[in-house]
Structure formats: C-alpha cells, structure tokens
Amino acid sequence: MPFYTANNVDLTLNGTGYYVSNVSLSSSANINPVKKIGSILSDEYISDGSVNGSLSFSYFLTGEDPIKDLMISDSPVSGNFCGLYFDSGYLNQYSLSFDANQPVSVSVGFSFFGKVSGSFAKRSSSLGDIETLNMSDFRFSETGVVNGEKILSLNYSYNSSVQPYYSIQETGENPLPSRIEILSKTVSMEASTNDYSINMPSTGLRCKASMSMKNSSGVEKETYEVSGIMNSNSSQVAVGDMLTKNLSVTQANLAIESPVVSQITPSSGATGSHVILSGSNLSNVENVNLKGYDLAFDTPTGATGFGVAIPTGIPTGSVFGGPIEVRTKGGLGISTGTFVVS
C-alpha cells in the first residue's frame, strides 16, 4: 500500500492552491486469488474493485474556503502535491478548530478512486505574508451574540460516508465506480465561552448557531452555520476561576435550511403543463414529485423558485391531486397548496 506524507508544502485542489501544514495520501486495492477448476493452487491475483485511496491535510483559513462548498455540492475533485496526481476525490471529513488568540485551522479528508500518478518529491513551502483569519463572533438566532474575545474554544465538523458502486467487470483491470453516493451527512458545532450573560436554548430544542471569521481589518470573510438540535448545554465553575458555558449543536442535513414551497402557479393543469414552484431554500434540488410521480425540471433551480413539467402518463381528474414534495440537500419540503391534474 503506497503511503506518502509531507509537512509545509503546496497542494492544488481543483485549480486552487493551498499551503498545507501537513498532508498524507495512501492508496490500496483489494486483491483476491483466482483459482482454476480442479486445482487448489492459484497462479493469478486480480482486484475486485478500483483502487481506493485517502487524502488528508490541514491548513490555516485565510479567506473564503472553496472546500467548504463541497459539503453541499458533492462534486469530485482532482489535485496534486509534491509531484503526485490524483482524481475522483470526494469530501468525507471537514473540521475547523479555534482556540483563544490563535488562528483558525482546518483539517479535511477525502476518499478517492483511481490510481495515483507521478513521482513523489518533497518541495517545502511557506505561507509567506498572507494573513490568517481569526474568530469574529458566535451567535444564536434570537438569543444573542458572543464576541470573539469571550470565546475560549470552538469546533465545527462535517462527516459523511462515501459509497462507491461498481458495474460487473469481465476483466481483471481496476475499474472506476459507475456511481458514487454520499451518505450519512452530519454537521455539528461545539463551543466554550465565559460570556455567562447569553441565554442559550435548552437541550433538545431546535436552534440555529453560526460563527464568523474576520481578518485583521475586522472584515468578515467566512461564515459557518448549523441549524439543528441543542444536544448539550452546561455550565461549570471552579474555585478561583470564571464561569464557563459549554454547548453542542448537531444537524443531519448539512447546515442548510429545509425547502419551503409556499406557492404553486398555476394550481391545476394538463399533462405537459409548465408549473412554477415558489418559496425559499430551493437550491440543490434532488427530486420533485406529485403523489409518487416524478416531475421533470424545465427551468433552472434557484433559491426562491423553479419550474417543472407535469409528465405524460400521470393520472388525470379532480380526484388526482395533492401537495408537491421537493427534496433538497436540506431535507424534504411539502407545498402548502395543492396541484390538480386536469
């Protein structure tokens, strides 16, 4: 199993360069013996899937982070470092940590499929004069804001499971997956503060928490958000020390809001009709259906609305109608109004 590691080097991911404080890459294949009929010996070994690899690295946050967007888009990446090239990579871990009076650091992990090419040759680098971001503030919706100076520590993390699927192969060559699914996505945020004046939601209640990052000029450059369940909320104090509040918020739908379909225009129509769905949080749509029948997109999706076409073959008549369901990366939204196929 090839394994490579380096410290303080440049890494390129989808054309964007990063100075990484550490990076490691490994790849392997599942090799099984091929046995002939009538023989207990094997004279050939083949792989039963593609080459599987992992890539992990850490870097300081210096501005808007394109890797953060991969939590939602599920897009594959390709890149290189120290003369090694890889592709078909999918984000499976992203974590950000902050401690008082320290720059913000990010650690990420990718699963990739396919061979690593090139020759490893370490090329040391440095961050240079680029400034790193620092914590600006931490806030809860409708409850208050904690200034960055009162945040003792803060962690944000994303985790997912990358599942490859392979078509049946007739040769022993290493195939690439026919499709990839990103499963079991969760995001969470944990914080510790000495601001005891802020009112935080009780454990088990829904809440929205966000944290902002700024540069030395006080300009906000990046924001992270979790909209989920408060699963831990505690306070502690020791003799001679200050009161500390600790909290944890977890969300299972990528820190984006569930879709809302507030209007269907028109509210009835024949097969082939063009229908506009309006509302909010309607980006990254995965599926739209009416009583189990998929509706095809006929205009691009957007955050506030998009168009669909009523398919042929769907039942008609006043008895066939109901709310339209929209599923996005943020969950399932059911329209407040109904549509009837006439």
C-alpha positions in Angstrom: 0.0 0.0 0.0 1.7 3.2 -1.1 1.8 5.9 1.6 3.1 9.5 1.3 3.3 12.3 3.8 4.8 15.8 3.9 4.8 18.9 6.0 4.7 22.6 4.9 4.1 22.1 1.2 1.8 23.5 -1.5 -1.2 21.5 -2.6 -3.5 22.1 -5.6 -7.2 21.1 -5.5 -9.4 21.8 -8.5 -7.0 24.5 -9.6 -6.9 26.3 -6.2 -3.6 26.4 -4.4 -3.3 25.8 -0.6 -0.3 26.0 1.7 -0.8 22.9 4.0 1.0 22.3 7.3 0.7 18.6 6.8 -0.6 16.2 4.2 -0.8 12.4 3.8 -2.0 10.2 0.9 -2.5 6.4 0.7 -4.0 4.0 -1.8 -4.7 0.3 -1.9 -6.7 -2.3 -3.9 -8.5 -5.5 -2.7 -6.6 -8.4 -4.3 -8.0 -11.9 -4.4 -6.7 -15.1 -5.8 -8.2 -16.7 -8.9 -8.4 -20.5 -8.7 -8.7 -22.9 -11.5 -11.2 -25.8 -11.6 -9.7 -28.9 -10.2 -6.8 -27.1 -8.6 -6.3 -25.9 -5.0 -3.5 -23.5 -6.2 -3.8 -20.0 -7.6 -1.5 -18.6 -10.2 -3.2 -15.3 -10.7 -4.5 -12.5 -8.5 -6.9 -9.8 -9.5 -8.5 -6.8 -7.9 -12.2 -7.0 -7.1 -12.7 -3.2 -7.3 -10.9 0.1 -8.1 -8.0 1.5 -6.3 -9.3 3.1 -3.1 -7.4 6.0 -1.5 -7.5 8.6 1.2 -6.1 12.1 1.3 -6.0 14.2 4.4 -4.4 17.6 5.1 -4.5 20.7 7.3 -4.2 24.4 6.6 -4.9 27.8 8.1 -8.0 29.6 7.0 -7.0 32.8 5.1 -10.3 33.7 3.3 -13.4 32.1 1.7 -12.9 28.4 1.6 -13.9 26.6 -1.6 -13.6 23.2 0.1 -16.5 24.1 2.4 -18.8 24.2 -0.6 -18.1 20.5 -1.3 -20.2 19.6 1.8 -23.3 20.6 -0.3 -22.3 20.1 -3.9 -20.8 16.5 -3.6 -18.6 17.4 -6.6 -15.5 15.3 -7.3 -12.1 16.9 -7.0 -8.7 16.3 -8.6 -5.3 17.7 -7.4 -1.6 17.2 -6.8 1.2 17.8 -4.3 4.9 17.1 -4.4 4.7 15.6 -7.9 1.7 13.2 -7.1 -1.6 13.5 -9.0 -5.0 12.1 -8.0 -8.6 12.5 -9.1 -12.1 11.3 -8.3 -11.9 12.6 -4.8 -14.9 13.1 -2.5 -15.0 15.0 0.7 -15.8 12.8 3.8 -14.5 15.0 6.6 -14.1 18.7 7.3 -13.3 20.1 10.7 -12.4 23.6 11.9 -11.0 24.5 15.3 -10.3 27.7 17.1 -8.7 28.4 20.4 -8.4 31.8 22.1 -5.8 34.1 20.5 -5.0 31.5 17.8 -5.6 31.5 14.1 -8.3 29.3 12.7 -7.1 25.9 11.3 -9.0 23.5 9.1 -8.5 19.7 8.6 -10.1 17.8 5.7 -10.3 14.3 4.4 -11.1 12.9 1.0 -11.9 9.4 -0.3 -10.7 9.0 -3.9 -10.9 6.2 -6.5 -8.3 5.6 -9.2 -4.5 5.3 -9.4 -2.1 7.8 -8.1 0.3 9.0 -10.8 3.6 10.9 -10.8 6.7 10.7 -8.7 6.9 11.9 -5.1 9.5 14.7 -4.5 9.1 16.9 -1.4 9.0 20.6 -2.2 8.9 22.6 1.0 7.0 25.9 1.0 5.7 28.6 3.5 2.6 30.6 4.0 4.5 33.8 3.4 2.9 37.2 4.3 -0.7 36.0 3.8 -2.7 36.7 7.0 -4.8 34.1 8.6 -8.4 34.6 9.8 -9.5 34.8 13.4 -12.8 34.4 15.2 -15.2 37.3 14.9 -18.2 36.2 16.9 -20.5 33.3 17.7 -24.3 33.8 17.7 -27.6 32.1 18.3 -30.7 33.1 16.4 -32.9 35.3 18.5 -30.8 34.7 21.7 -27.6 36.8 21.5 -24.1 37.2 20.2 -20.9 36.2 21.9 -17.9 38.4 21.0 -14.8 36.6 19.7 -12.8 37.8 22.7 -15.1 35.8 25.0 -14.9 32.5 23.1 -12.5 30.1 24.7 -12.7 27.4 22.1 -14.9 26.4 19.2 -15.1 23.4 16.8 -17.1 22.8 13.7 -17.2 19.4 12.0 -18.7 17.7 9.0 -18.7 14.0 8.4 -20.1 11.7 5.7 -19.8 8.2 4.2 -18.6 7.9 0.6 -20.1 4.8 -1.0 -18.9 3.6 -4.5 -20.9 1.3 -6.7 -19.3 -0.8 -9.5 -20.6 -2.4 -12.6 -19.9 -6.0 -13.3 -16.5 -6.3 -15.0 -15.2 -9.1 -17.3 -11.5 -8.3 -16.9 -9.1 -8.0 -14.0 -8.4 -4.3 -14.6 -9.1 -1.8 -11.8 -12.4 -0.3 -12.7 -13.7 3.1 -11.6 -17.0 3.3 -9.8 -20.1 3.6 -12.0 -21.6 5.9 -9.5 -20.9 7.5 -6.0 -23.3 8.2 -3.2 -22.5 10.5 -0.3 -24.4 9.1 2.8 -24.9 9.9 6.5 -24.0 13.5 6.4 -23.9 15.3 9.7 -22.6 18.7 10.9 -22.0 19.8 14.4 -20.7 22.8 16.4 -19.2 22.8 19.9 -18.2 26.0 21.8 -17.0 27.1 25.2 -17.4 30.7 26.4 -17.0 32.8 29.5 -19.9 35.1 28.5 -22.4 34.0 31.1 -24.9 36.7 30.1 -26.1 35.0 26.9 -29.3 32.9 27.1 -28.9 29.6 25.2 -31.7 27.2 24.2 -32.5 24.2 26.4 -31.2 20.8 25.5 -33.4 19.0 22.9 -34.8 22.2 21.3 -34.2 23.4 17.8 -31.8 26.2 17.3 -29.5 27.9 14.8 -25.9 28.7 15.6 -23.3 30.5 13.4 -19.8 31.7 13.7 -18.0 34.3 11.7 -14.3 34.7 10.7 -12.6 38.1 10.1 -9.3 39.4 9.0 -7.1 41.8 10.9 -9.0 44.7 9.5 -12.3 43.4 11.0 -13.8 42.4 7.6 -15.9 39.3 7.7 -14.5 36.7 5.2 -16.2 33.4 6.0 -19.3 32.1 8.0 -20.2 28.7 9.2 -23.8 27.7 10.3 -25.5 24.8 12.0 -29.3 24.7 12.2 -30.2 21.6 14.3 -30.8 20.4 17.8 -29.1 21.6 21.0 -27.8 18.3 22.4 -25.6 19.7 25.2 -25.8 22.8 27.3 -23.9 23.0 30.6 -22.1 25.5 32.8 -19.2 24.9 35.1 -17.1 26.8 37.6 -14.1 26.1 39.8 -12.9 27.9 42.9 -10.9 30.9 41.9 -11.9 30.5 38.2 -14.5 32.1 36.0 -17.9 30.5 35.0 -17.7 28.7 31.7 -20.6 27.7 29.4 -20.2 24.7 27.1 -22.7 23.8 24.3 -23.1 21.5 21.4 -25.4 21.7 18.4 -25.9 18.9 15.8 -27.6 18.8 12.5 -28.0 16.0 10.0 -28.8 18.0 6.9 -25.7 19.9 6.0 -26.3 23.2 7.8 -28.8 24.3 5.2 -32.5 25.0 5.7 -35.2 22.6 4.7 -37.0 23.6 1.5 -40.3 25.6 1.7 -42.8 25.6 -1.1 -45.3 28.4 -0.4 -46.9 28.8 -3.9 -47.8 26.7 -6.9 -48.6 28.5 -10.1 -51.0 27.5 -11.7 -52.8 25.2 -9.2 -54.1 22.9 -11.9 -53.2 21.9 -15.5 -53.0 19.1 -18.1 -50.0 16.8 -18.7 -47.1 18.7 -20.2 -48.1 21.9 -18.4 -45.4 24.2 -17.0 -45.7 24.8 -13.3 -43.8 27.3 -11.2 -42.9 26.4 -7.6 -42.1 29.4 -5.4 -40.7 29.6 -1.8 -37.3 29.6 -0.1 -34.3 27.3 0.3 -35.0 25.7 -3.1 -31.3 25.3 -4.2 -29.7 21.9 -4.7 -33.0 20.2 -5.6 -32.6 16.4 -5.8 -36.2 15.4 -6.6 -39.7 16.8 -7.1 -42.8 14.6 -7.1 -46.6 14.7 -7.1 -48.2 11.7 -5.3 -45.2 9.5 -6.2 -44.8 10.7 -9.9 -41.5 12.5 -10.6 -41.8 16.0 -12.1 -39.1 17.0 -14.6 -37.3 20.3 -14.2 -37.8 22.6 -17.2 -36.2 25.8 -15.8 -33.0 26.0 -13.6 -33.5 25.7 -9.9 -32.9 28.7 -7.7 -33.1 29.6 -4.1 -36.6 31.1 -4.4 -38.2 29.1 -7.2 -38.0 26.9 -10.3 -40.2 25.3 -12.9 -41.3 21.7 -13.5 -43.3 20.0 -16.2 -46.3 17.6 -15.5 -45.3 14.3 -17.1 -47.4 12.3 -19.5 -48.8 9.1 -18.1 -49.8 10.7 -14.8 -53.5 10.1 -13.8 -55.9 13.0 -14.5 -59.1 14.2 -13.0 -60.2 16.1 -9.9 -59.5 13.1 -7.7 -55.8 13.1 -8.6 -54.1 16.0 -7.0 -52.3 17.0 -3.8 -49.3 18.8 -2.4 -46.0 18.7 -4.3 -43.0 17.4 -2.5 -39.5 18.9 -3.0 -36.4 17.1 -1.7 -33.1 19.0 -1.4 -29.8 18.6 0.4 -31.5 20.2 3.4 -34.4 17.8 3.6 -38.0 17.4 2.4 -40.4 20.3 1.8 -44.2 19.8 1.2 -46.1 22.5 -0.5 -48.8 24.4 1.4 -51.0 24.4 -1.6 -52.1 21.6 -3.9 -51.9 20.9 -7.7 -54.7 19.0 -9.6 -54.0 17.3 -12.9 -56.9 18.2 -15.2 
